[in-house]
């Protein structure tokens, strides 16, 4: 029987930073669509909890501890996924961090930390999965941008630079690897309720209410709101979609005032 356009049965996905927040929401969507998921992250306890959550939802998952800012560990994460799950068809570049300061207050080491975690890791992981996807004759790579890909903010200069870079990197990979039948796209989450944004609401007075007022949907998003777009961009449904940057933001980016 032919598979449906959103069927991921038999596919294997790696989700970096898949042990919480947006990454876990996407991992759950992929697992429910039939994919086996390798959760890659530095925190072994969070990795284990994420795998248990995916298993309770009926999905097959494994935890692989790795620091994706390190090239050798990126290669090991991919090799271990192939060893344990047999292949790799989907990569979600979700690992990320943020340090909130005014531009003049950052130490260069802080700039580098954000760029390594958000942008360098996505490039290294994409390089690491490419030979496997090329050999298989197909592949899907999903990169995670941000509303700061589109808008500026005075307290997130390195984060904004990394997330703008993510989209342009994804477009370059999309054009380079289209001949190999590998689609590379970006998702631009709006304001989503995660550990990172909960801290932002403590650090930035009034941001919670301002986001709700600016968002046509009238609420903050939740990680589960990202599940559908993850499945779409990982599935055959998006075989003719590449180089796109898709906002999932409740309308935040199209609201004029």
BELZIJO-V728349 format. One line per field, one symbol per residue. phi: phi as a letter, one per 40 degrees, with the letter a starting at -180 (. if undefined). psi: psi as a letter, one per 30 degrees, with the letter a starting at -180 (. if undefined). burial: + if it has 24 or more other C-alpha atoms within 12 Angstrom, else -. A space follows every 50 residues. Layout:
# BELZIJO-V728349
phi: ???
psi: ???
burial: ???
This chain:
# BELZIJO-V728349
phi: .ccccbcbdgcbbbbcgccafcccccccccccchccbccbacccccdccc cccccccgccabbbcabccbdcccccdcccccccbgaabbbbcbdaaabb acdcccccccdcccccccbdccccccdccddcccccgaabbbbbcacccb bcacbadccccccccdcccccccdccbcccgbcbbbbbcccbcbdccccc cccbdgcdcccccccdcgaccbdccccccccdccbddbcbbagcbbcbag gdcbccb
psi: kkllfgkgkflkkkjkggglbeeeeeeeeeefffkkkjjklfjeeeeeee eeeeefgglkllkjkkjgfkeeeeeeeeeeeeeefflkfkkjifkllkkj lleffkkeeeeeeeeeeeeeeeeeeeeefeeeeeefgllkkkkjblffee llkfgheeeeeeeeeeeeeeeeeeeegefghkkklkkjkbjkjleefeee fefjkfeeeeeeefjefgllllefffeeeeeefflffgfgjkgljjkigg gefgke.
burial: -----++++-++++++++++++++++++++++++++++++++----++-+ +-+++---+++++++++++---++++++++++--+-++++++++++++++ ----------++++++++++++++++++++++++---+++++++++++++ -----++++++++++++++++-++--++--++++++++++++++--+--+ -------+--++-++----+++++++++++++++++-++-++++++++++ +++----
